C-alpha cells in the first residue's frame, strides 16, 4: 500500500510540474557529440521541427511543447544519468529517444520503472521494448527490418548466393540475424557471415574473402561510415555483387563519403523521399530550408516520435503519464513522415511499411515498398 501511494504521488507530482508554467515538457536524448554526432544532429533537427509545427498550430491542450535536450554521446552510463535527470529534475511527461540501441536499451527500464512513456525513434534492438508497457518504438524492430532486407534480396532482387557483413554491436547483429533467417527461408545460400568492428577503417580483408566466394549480393549492417567504406573498397576491388544496406546507410554522410561508389546501392529504411504525401513534402522542404542539408530517416523518425507522443497527450487530454501511455496504445493510422503508422503491437512495436531506396546519381530515390503483413508485423 505504501509503495502504491508513493508511485501515485510521484505520477501526480511529475505530471502537474511538467504542465506548469505554460509549457508541456518532453525529454529528448541523442548523440550530439562523438562518432555518431551527425546522426544526433539529424535526430535533434527532426525533433525540433516537430515541436515547431505543433507549437505553430496552437500547441497541445492550450500549452506549448518544450523539448528538454541532452547529449548521451552513445554512452549507456550517460543515458542512464540523463533518464534520472529528466524524470527527477526536469519533470517531463514523456521522453523521446533520438539515440542508438545501446544507450536506449540501458535507459528504457528506468522510464518503465517510473512509468514515464518513452517513444523510441530509430533504435532497433529487441530488448528495448521488452522493458515494459511504457516503451514504444516508431522505428523498425531489427528483426523486422532485417527480414525486410532478406525479402528484398531474395524475392525482389532474386539473389541466390549471399555474403553478410555484420557489425559486431547490438544494431548490426540484430539486423543480420533477421536478414539471414528470412533469406534462408526463401532458399538463399549464405556463403559468408563476417563480423567487423564499429569504426572499422579497412574492409578489404573481408571483401577480398567475399570476392573469392562469388556471391551475387552482399548485405552490410554498418552505419554510414562503415557502409561508405564498404562500397568504396568493393568498387576498388572490382566486386560485381549487388550491395544492399539498411537504415544505417541512410545519411547524407554516406553519400558524401562514398561518392560515386554509392550509386546502385539499395537500402531498407523508414523514409521515402519521393512520397507525395503533404506531411512528407513539408518535412523535406522545411528541413532543407532550415538546416541547409538533406534530411534522413533519423530526422524523419525523430519527428514522428515527438509528434506521436504529442498526439497521445492530445488524445489523453492530460499530461498524466499513465493516460498518455494508454493513448499511445490506441494510436491508429497515424500520418507520419516515415509512413502511415497502423498502430503498435502489445509489445509497443510499430506496424508500418518498410521503404526501399536506391542511390541514383548520388541521391536516395524510391525503389519500392514492402507492406507484406508477414514481414512488417513484429
Protein Blocks (a to p, Z undefined) as FASTA:
>chain_A
ZZmmmmmmmmmmmmmmmmgghiacddddddfedjklmmmmmmmmmmmmmmmmmmmnnpae
hiacddddddeklpaklmmmmmmmmmmmnopabdcdfbdfklmmmmmmmmmmnopacddf
klcbfklmmnomkbccfbdcfklmmmmmmmmmmmmnopabdcddddfbfklmmmmmmmmm
mmmmnopacfbdcdddehiabfklmmmmmmmnopabdcdfbdfklmmmmmmmmmmnopab
dcdddfklmcfklmmmnmmmlgopacddfbdfkbcbfklmmmmmmmmmmnopacdfklmm
mmmmmmmmmmmmmmnopabfklmmmmmmmgghiacfkbccfbdcfkopacddddddddee
hiacdfbdcfbfklmpZZ
